[in-house]
Amino acid sequence: MNDNHVDDISGALERLSESPEMLDGFLKSNALFEGSTLDPLAREVVVMVVAVRNGCRFCIGLHTGRLRELGAETGLIAALRAGNPVGDPRLEALRQFTLRVLATTGDVPDAERAEFSAAGYSDRNALEVVLGIGTYTMATLANRLVKN
């Protein structure tokens, strides 16, 4: 992790610490999400979908750095930042599922859940997507509230 990335994370956490409960809630929720069965790249896809949808420029920048650290291809990063389809079919299924969970407030039609499953994801993964959405909705709204 480069020094700028560490500084960005430290600054974000410092701003959230205005409410110790908010900071504690985010850290605990994020630790649970990071411990999920979704691989690191998949988790970042979920995070970027939420960050782009919620318009959190700070989060988009921070997680762009995380994607680079993970060795993600520049085309994948650019597509996620623009809210466009990604070339990898499995990650695109995840991106689409995340968008549908958000758009339907969790009432994803059976056919779309089946597409997610057909891409190799489990019911557990579906619930982990919800965990990521919750965690990063909290983070993006808080960061926007404090103008970051």
Steps between C-alpha positions, in 0.01 A plus 500: 500500500652834401529791743235711324250213527573465873460878545167491315371219719626669816333827402170328427504317831588821683195672350274210595636509856292814564245233590677215679193285439517565126868418486455185709203390291687548175816324622306200630281474192798539268694231689208262454479583128877456458467158665225388264542225243502752215854537370673840536436604139132407526468700821649803326250463215217523754663800668552684171140439391377657824752787489416590140126470557522723808734749334774481762805634315721438801394134520541454124855634520589299806369173357655567161830488690395176666413346162844598369663340803311180420638507145165569333518580130464866404198417282319348798577801716387746231176310442419487871576871544270583208226264613536299180498124436827320569660246267527213748168307491518391864577851627232644272246260652606628842478863387154447353379313808625779728318758288180292510516458878526878526229572242253251647590556867585132515196364315708363212288299253561125498630506141769753594594305811535195276738694271710590804506134606584387146811719517621286790372700795317347797213616719766579759675726248169675431466583868863613512421742217226643724756532781734689267219725380406582858857562608585725210167680490581603856852607398401687184217689667721595794784610274263710289348649814841625611564616140754239396 
